[in-house]
Amino acid sequence: MSDPLATADWLNRTETQAILAALDGARRRTRAVGGVVRDTIMGRAHGNDIDMATELLPEEVMARAKAAGIACYPTGIAHGTVTLKLGETLAEVTTLRSDVETDGRHAVVAFGTDWVEDARRRDFTLNALYCAADGTLYDPLDGAKDARAGIVRFIGDPAERIAEDGLRVYRFFRLSASHGQQRLDPDGLTACAATVGKLGHLSRERVGSEVMRMLALPKVAMTLAVMSEIGLLPLEDAALKALVAYEGFGGQSATTRLALIGADRLDALQAEWRLANDIVSAAQHISQAATLLADDRIAEAAYRHGEAAVEGLAAAASMGQWGLARLSEAARALGALVVPPFPVSGHDLAGLGLTPGPALGQELARLERAWIESGFALGKGELLALVKR
């Protein structure tokens, strides 16, 4: 059997090898680290972004990159991180570090050349994996065994790792869902449960980002249920049941899951997690479409919410615990609809003598309702014939 690291596409790309060559990769002074190595060992796909660890100081990384014609950006130079870009390959290169001081959110670090010390300051054993330019694995904490078994285990004492960075609580659950088949290491779970109510210092944006990444995973309902049980992410029983049903229908949309969780409190969640307006707006459209579809108002959902009605249908089915027969029938009806523009305007009504103002707006809304209920069959002439003068 061929070595998955030595034959990995990402490692053998010309751009990756050029970056490693510029940074003394042949002498193993720079190595790929973390997710890309972990995912390769686990047989999972990985994108063009590669994390690298290096013995070189940030200034030397930048100097060598510039000399080799590689674009470089000091994205986190105070913490030893420089981002390099060559072609479509993006490498985040960080100098080996040890923690001098941590407060659960920020760390004061010292640069070094000790690979074991660098590994020990990372979060989970399956992330403390390094790969040299020739594909040789460096595994100082036996993380490859955990990666192959799908075990997400904190390095050393879980409480100490969490004290260094409280966001690791959320990462523990996310990685357990994405890479651990939703199996939760007991020691890690105990340590995470002990932090509930003590993570208020974390950036809301960072927490929100972790939660949204979780909501985009193929399977996450069981993990969210445990998070709710320990009080980390309180969810109503109805929301949990809907999340399970949504996965049963094959749903994987983070926005739809947000709609199921948020229901009537999306504004509060936006503030709590600092979510972008477009994400919350999309979830609101899905939620509102789901309400219409639950009442079999299929045409109105399609007209008012467009593409969001598709996920709205999945949300309605999940919240209502529909059977496949009802879902399939509603999906066929929704798919068969062609929604034209509403053919009547306020200008048309004014032309019939209606005075612009609230009364005209109410009449226009009444005609729109009749048009929707007809399945968009009524034409402009037919609608104008219904006008109350």
Backbone torsions as a table, in degrees:
resi	resn	phi	psi	omega
1	MET	NA	132.9	-178.4
2	SER	-73.3	151.7	178.6
3	ASP	-72.2	120.4	-176.4
4	PRO	-63.5	-28.8	179.0
5	LEU	-74.4	-47.2	-176.9
6	ALA	-61.9	-29.3	-177.1
7	THR	-103.5	6.7	-176.9
8	ALA	-64.2	135.8	-179.9
9	ASP	-59.5	-44.5	-176.2
10	TRP	-61.9	-35.1	-178.3
11	LEU	-75.5	-35.4	-175.1
12	ASN	-89.6	0.9	173.8
13	ARG	-62.6	143.3	179.8
14	THR	-56.9	-40.4	-177.8
15	GLU	-65.1	-43.7	179.9
16	THR	-61.8	-45.9	-178.6
17	GLN	-65.8	-34.2	178.5
18	ALA	-66.2	-41.1	178.5
19	ILE	-65.0	-45.1	179.3
20	LEU	-63.9	-39.6	179.7
21	ALA	-62.7	-39.3	-179.9
22	ALA	-67.4	-23.2	-175.3
23	LEU	-112.0	32.9	176.6
24	ASP	61.3	35.9	179.0
25	GLY	-63.3	-33.1	179.8
26	ALA	-62.6	-29.2	177.8
27	ARG	-92.1	6.8	178.6
28	ARG	62.0	28.4	175.4
29	ARG	-83.1	-15.1	173.2
30	THR	-133.5	133.2	-177.1
31	ARG	-140.9	151.7	171.4
32	ALA	-69.2	150.2	-175.3
33	VAL	-146.0	155.1	169.4
34	GLY	76.8	-132.4	-168.3
35	GLY	-54.6	-43.0	-177.2
36	VAL	-66.5	-36.3	177.7
37	VAL	-71.5	-47.6	178.4
38	ARG	-55.9	-49.4	-175.9
39	ASP	-66.7	-34.7	177.6
40	THR	-64.5	-44.5	178.8
41	ILE	-62.6	-34.8	-178.8
42	MET	-85.0	-0.6	179.4
43	GLY	74.0	27.7	-178.4
44	ARG	-106.4	152.1	179.6
45	ALA	-73.1	153.1	177.3
46	HIS	-142.1	150.5	-176.4
47	GLY	-82.1	-156.6	-176.3
48	ASN	-88.2	-5.1	-179.3
49	ASP	-87.8	131.3	-177.2
50	ILE	-130.6	129.5	171.8
51	ASP	-89.0	138.7	177.6
52	MET	-130.0	148.0	173.6
53	ALA	-115.1	145.1	-175.5
54	THR	-145.0	152.3	172.4
55	GLU	-80.9	-15.3	-176.7
56	LEU	-75.6	143.4	176.0
57	LEU	-71.3	154.9	-175.8
58	PRO	-53.8	-40.5	-178.7
59	GLU	-63.9	-35.7	179.2
60	GLU	-73.7	-36.1	175.7
61	VAL	-57.8	-46.3	-179.5
62	MET	-65.3	-41.9	-179.2
63	ALA	-64.1	-43.8	-179.7
64	ARG	-67.2	-39.3	179.5
65	ALA	-63.1	-46.1	179.9
66	LYS	-62.0	-39.4	179.5
67	ALA	-65.3	-29.0	-179.3
68	ALA	-92.0	2.2	180.0
69	GLY	76.8	26.3	179.8
70	ILE	-103.1	128.0	179.2
71	ALA	-64.5	138.5	-178.5
72	CYS	-137.8	146.8	-176.8
73	TYR	-138.0	127.4	-178.9
74	PRO	-80.3	69.8	-171.8
75	THR	-70.8	-24.3	-180.0
76	GLY	-154.6	46.7	-168.1
77	ILE	-63.3	-28.3	178.2
78	ALA	-63.2	-27.6	177.9
79	HIS	-105.3	12.6	174.0
80	GLY	87.8	16.3	-174.7
81	THR	-109.8	129.9	175.6
82	VAL	-127.7	136.2	178.5
83	THR	-101.8	128.0	179.1
84	LEU	-112.1	143.9	178.9
85	LYS	-134.1	126.3	176.9
86	LEU	-138.4	115.6	-174.7
87	GLY	61.7	-128.3	178.5
88	GLU	-95.0	3.2	-177.7
89	THR	-94.3	127.4	179.0
90	LEU	-115.9	122.2	-178.4
91	ALA	-119.4	122.9	174.6
92	GLU	-96.8	109.4	-171.6
93	VAL	-105.4	123.1	-176.8
94	THR	-124.6	130.8	178.1
95	THR	-66.7	142.0	178.2
96	LEU	-52.9	139.0	-172.7
97	ARG	-137.3	160.8	165.9
98	SER	-134.5	147.5	-178.9
99	ASP	-80.4	129.7	175.4
100	VAL	-95.0	-39.5	-178.2
101	GLU	-154.8	137.6	177.7
102	THR	-135.7	152.6	177.7
103	ASP	-128.6	17.0	-179.4
104	GLY	89.5	-9.6	-179.6
105	ARG	-133.5	-44.8	179.1
106	HIS	-121.3	155.8	179.0
107	ALA	-132.0	141.3	168.8
108	VAL	-94.9	124.4	-173.0
109	VAL	-119.8	158.0	172.7
110	ALA	-119.7	137.3	179.4
111	PHE	-81.2	153.4	-179.0
112	GLY	-160.9	-163.3	179.7
113	THR	-132.6	16.0	-176.1
114	ASP	-95.6	107.3	-176.7
115	TRP	-69.0	-34.1	179.3
116	VAL	-67.7	-42.6	178.5
117	GLU	-63.5	-39.5	177.4
118	ASP	-62.5	-40.7	179.6
119	ALA	-63.9	-40.8	-175.6
120	ARG	-68.1	-20.7	-179.8
121	ARG	-88.6	-1.5	179.3
122	ARG	-82.4	177.8	-171.3
123	ASP	-85.4	-56.8	-173.4
124	PHE	-123.6	151.7	-176.2
125	THR	-59.5	-37.1	-177.3
126	LEU	-72.8	-7.3	175.0
127	ASN	-100.0	-10.0	-179.2
128	ALA	-92.4	54.2	-177.5
129	LEU	-122.4	137.3	-176.8
130	TYR	-126.4	148.0	-179.8
131	CYS	-132.8	124.7	178.7
132	ALA	-77.4	171.4	-176.5
133	ALA	-60.6	-27.9	180.0
134	ASP	-92.1	6.4	178.3
135	GLY	92.5	1.6	178.6
136	THR	-69.1	130.3	179.7
137	LEU	-85.6	134.8	171.4
138	TYR	-117.0	116.9	-170.0
139	ASP	-132.1	75.9	-173.1
140	PRO	-69.0	-20.7	-175.6
141	LEU	-117.3	18.4	177.5
142	ASP	59.9	38.0	-178.5
143	GLY	-76.3	-23.5	-178.9
144	ALA	-62.8	-35.9	179.0
145	LYS	-62.9	-43.1	178.2
146	ASP	-66.7	-39.3	179.3
147	ALA	-60.9	-46.7	-179.2
148	ARG	-64.7	-30.7	-179.2
149	ALA	-89.4	-5.2	-178.4
150	GLY	67.3	41.2	179.9
151	ILE	-108.5	122.6	177.4
152	VAL	-98.5	103.8	-173.4
153	ARG	-124.1	130.4	175.6
154	PHE	-62.6	149.7	175.7
155	ILE	-79.6	122.7	179.4
156	GLY	67.3	-136.4	-177.7
157	ASP	-80.4	116.8	-178.5
158	PRO	-56.0	-39.6	-178.7
159	ALA	-62.9	-37.1	178.2
160	GLU	-67.9	-41.9	179.2
161	ARG	-63.8	-38.3	180.0
162	ILE	-70.4	-36.6	178.4
163	ALA	-61.7	-30.6	178.5
164	GLU	-70.6	-34.0	-179.1
165	ASP	-157.9	105.4	-176.8
166	GLY	-62.8	-21.4	-180.0
167	LEU	-65.4	-16.7	178.3
168	ARG	-62.4	-21.4	174.5
169	VAL	-60.7	-49.4	179.7
170	TYR	-68.3	-35.7	178.5
171	ARG	-66.5	-34.4	177.5
172	PHE	-58.1	-47.2	-179.9
173	PHE	-69.9	-40.8	-179.3
174	ARG	-63.3	-48.6	-179.0
175	LEU	-67.6	-33.4	177.3
176	SER	-63.9	-32.9	177.7
177	ALA	-77.9	-39.6	-175.2
178	SER	-83.3	-33.4	-173.7
179	HIS	-123.7	-4.4	-177.0
180	GLY	-120.8	16.2	179.6
181	GLN	53.0	33.2	177.7
182	GLN	64.4	20.5	171.6
183	ARG	-89.1	130.3	-174.1
184	LEU	-108.6	121.8	177.6
185	ASP	-58.6	125.9	-174.7
186	PRO	-58.2	-42.9	-179.9
187	ASP	-65.2	-40.8	178.4
188	GLY	-65.1	-41.9	179.8
189	LEU	-63.1	-42.7	179.1
190	THR	-60.4	-44.0	-179.8
191	ALA	-65.7	-39.7	179.7
192	CYS	-67.2	-41.0	179.8
193	ALA	-62.0	-32.9	-178.6
194	ALA	-69.7	-14.3	-177.9
195	THR	-92.6	-8.2	-175.6
196	VAL	-58.6	129.7	-177.7
197	GLY	87.7	-0.4	-176.6
198	LYS	-120.5	15.2	-174.8
199	LEU	-111.8	19.7	-177.6
200	GLY	-65.2	-15.5	179.9
201	HIS	-78.3	-12.5	-176.5
202	LEU	-71.4	148.3	174.9
203	SER	-62.3	129.9	179.1
204	ARG	-62.8	-35.8	179.3
205	GLU	-62.6	-42.3	-178.4
206	ARG	-66.9	-41.0	177.4
207	VAL	-64.1	-46.1	179.4
208	GLY	-60.1	-39.2	178.1
209	SER	-62.7	-43.1	179.1
210	GLU	-64.2	-43.0	-179.4
211	VAL	-63.6	-43.9	-179.4
212	MET	-66.2	-34.6	175.7
213	ARG	-65.3	-37.0	176.3
214	MET	-64.2	-44.1	-176.0
215	LEU	-66.3	-16.2	179.9
216	ALA	-90.1	-0.7	-176.9
217	LEU	-77.9	154.7	179.4
218	PRO	-59.7	-43.9	-179.0
219	LYS	-130.9	121.5	-178.1
220	VAL	-150.1	-5.6	-174.0
221	ALA	-60.0	-43.0	-179.7
222	MET	-63.1	-39.1	179.2
223	THR	-66.7	-43.2	178.2
224	LEU	-62.4	-34.2	178.7
225	ALA	-64.4	-40.5	178.1
226	VAL	-67.7	-41.7	177.6
227	MET	-60.1	-37.4	177.6
228	SER	-69.4	-40.0	-178.1
229	GLU	-61.3	-37.8	-179.1
230	ILE	-88.0	-3.0	176.6
231	GLY	89.5	7.7	-179.7
232	LEU	-76.1	-36.2	-179.4
233	LEU	-140.2	76.1	-174.5
234	PRO	-59.4	128.2	179.7
235	LEU	-132.3	144.9	175.8
236	GLU	-68.8	150.8	178.9
237	ASP	-57.8	-38.2	-179.6
238	ALA	-63.2	-38.3	178.9
239	ALA	-67.0	-41.4	179.2
240	LEU	-63.3	-42.4	178.0
241	LYS	-63.9	-38.8	179.1
242	ALA	-66.8	-38.5	178.6
243	LEU	-63.6	-41.3	177.3
244	VAL	-63.6	-46.0	179.9
245	ALA	-63.3	-39.3	-179.9
246	TYR	-60.4	-43.7	176.4
247	GLU	-64.7	-35.3	178.2
248	GLY	-62.9	-29.6	176.4
249	PHE	-83.4	-0.8	180.0
250	GLY	89.1	11.1	-178.5
251	GLY	-71.3	142.6	-179.8
252	GLN	-140.0	15.4	-175.8
253	SER	-83.1	124.8	177.2
254	ALA	-63.0	-37.7	-177.6
255	THR	-67.7	-39.5	178.0
256	THR	-67.3	-40.7	176.4
257	ARG	-62.3	-38.3	176.8
258	LEU	-61.7	-40.9	178.3
259	ALA	-63.3	-39.6	179.2
260	LEU	-67.5	-38.4	179.0
261	ILE	-73.4	-42.7	-172.2
262	GLY	-76.8	-41.0	-177.3
263	ALA	45.9	-106.9	-176.8
264	ASP	-98.6	17.1	-178.9
265	ARG	-130.7	34.6	-179.7
266	LEU	-65.4	-35.1	178.4
267	ASP	-63.2	-39.3	179.3
268	ALA	-67.1	-40.1	178.6
269	LEU	-66.9	-35.6	177.5
270	GLN	-60.2	-42.7	179.1
271	ALA	-69.8	-38.8	-176.9
272	GLU	-67.8	-35.8	-175.1
273	TRP	-113.6	5.8	179.9
274	ARG	51.7	51.6	-177.8
275	LEU	-80.5	147.9	179.4
276	ALA	-66.3	148.7	-178.7
277	ASN	-58.3	-38.8	-176.7
278	ASP	-67.8	-32.6	178.0
279	ILE	-67.6	-46.3	-179.0
280	VAL	-67.2	-39.5	178.3
281	SER	-61.7	-42.4	178.9
282	ALA	-63.5	-40.4	178.5
283	ALA	-65.9	-38.0	177.9
284	GLN	-64.2	-41.5	176.8
285	HIS	-61.1	-42.9	179.2
286	ILE	-63.5	-44.2	-179.3
287	SER	-63.9	-43.6	179.9
288	GLN	-68.3	-38.4	176.4
289	ALA	-64.0	-39.7	179.6
290	ALA	-60.9	-40.0	178.8
291	THR	-61.7	-43.2	178.3
292	LEU	-65.8	-43.5	-177.2
293	LEU	-68.6	-30.6	176.6
294	ALA	-63.7	-26.0	176.7
295	ASP	-96.1	13.0	-179.4
296	ASP	62.3	26.5	176.1
297	ARG	-92.2	66.3	-171.0
298	ILE	-67.5	-45.1	-178.4
299	ALA	-62.6	-41.2	-179.4
300	GLU	-67.1	-39.0	178.1
301	ALA	-61.8	-42.8	180.0
302	ALA	-66.3	-40.1	-178.2
303	TYR	-68.8	-45.3	-173.0
304	ARG	-84.2	-23.2	-172.0
305	HIS	-126.1	0.5	172.7
306	GLY	53.6	-131.7	-176.6
307	GLU	-61.5	-26.5	-179.7
308	ALA	-62.3	-19.8	179.9
309	ALA	-65.0	-26.6	179.6
310	VAL	-64.7	-51.7	176.9
311	GLU	-71.1	-28.4	175.1
312	GLY	-60.4	-35.9	177.5
313	LEU	-65.5	-43.3	177.3
314	ALA	-63.1	-38.3	178.7
315	ALA	-66.6	-43.3	179.6
316	ALA	-62.3	-43.0	179.3
317	ALA	-64.0	-37.3	-178.8
318	SER	-71.3	-43.7	-179.6
319	MET	-69.4	-34.6	-178.8
320	GLY	-90.5	0.1	-179.1
321	GLN	53.4	46.4	179.9
322	TRP	-66.6	155.3	169.0
323	GLY	-84.5	167.2	-178.1
324	LEU	-63.5	-30.9	-178.2
325	ALA	-63.4	-47.7	-179.5
326	ARG	-66.9	-40.5	179.5
327	LEU	-62.9	-43.7	-179.3
328	SER	-63.9	-41.3	-179.7
329	GLU	-64.2	-44.1	179.8
330	ALA	-67.5	-36.8	179.2
331	ALA	-65.1	-39.1	177.7
332	ARG	-64.5	-42.9	-179.9
333	ALA	-64.7	-41.5	179.8
334	LEU	-67.0	-41.3	-179.2
335	GLY	-67.6	-25.0	-177.8
336	ALA	-82.9	-12.6	-176.3
337	LEU	-75.8	136.6	168.7
338	VAL	-117.2	116.3	-173.1
339	VAL	-98.0	108.3	177.6
340	PRO	-84.3	169.5	174.1
341	PRO	-67.5	147.3	175.8
342	PHE	-62.5	124.7	-169.8
343	PRO	-80.8	-5.0	-175.4
344	VAL	-115.1	142.5	178.2
345	SER	-124.2	168.9	175.3
346	GLY	-61.7	-31.7	178.1
347	HIS	-62.4	-37.8	178.6
348	ASP	-63.0	-42.2	-178.8
349	LEU	-70.0	-37.4	176.7
350	ALA	-62.3	-34.7	178.4
351	GLY	-66.5	-20.3	177.3
352	LEU	-91.8	3.3	175.7
353	GLY	103.6	0.3	178.3
354	LEU	-75.6	136.3	-178.6
355	THR	-79.3	129.5	177.5
356	PRO	-55.3	136.1	-178.5
357	GLY	150.8	-168.7	-176.8
358	PRO	-56.7	-39.9	-177.9
359	ALA	-63.8	-41.2	177.7
360	LEU	-62.9	-42.8	179.1
361	GLY	-61.7	-40.0	178.3
362	GLN	-65.3	-39.2	179.2
363	GLU	-67.9	-39.0	177.9
364	LEU	-63.0	-40.4	179.1
365	ALA	-66.1	-36.8	179.0
366	ARG	-65.3	-41.1	178.1
367	LEU	-66.6	-39.1	179.0
368	GLU	-62.1	-41.6	177.7
369	ARG	-61.2	-44.7	179.8
370	ALA	-62.6	-39.3	179.6
371	TRP	-64.8	-43.3	178.7
372	ILE	-63.5	-45.8	-177.6
373	GLU	-65.6	-21.3	176.7
374	SER	-81.7	-0.3	-175.0
375	GLY	72.5	30.1	179.3
376	PHE	69.4	19.9	-176.1
377	ALA	-82.3	-30.2	-177.2
378	LEU	-68.8	131.9	178.3
379	GLY	-89.1	177.2	-176.9
380	LYS	-59.7	-46.3	-179.8
381	GLY	-60.9	-43.4	-179.6
382	GLU	-63.2	-39.3	-179.4
383	LEU	-68.9	-43.2	-179.3
384	LEU	-65.7	-27.0	177.6
385	ALA	-68.8	-17.7	-179.6
386	LEU	-90.4	-3.0	-174.6
387	VAL	-64.8	134.2	175.4
388	LYS	-91.7	115.6	-175.8
389	ARG	-96.6	NA	NA
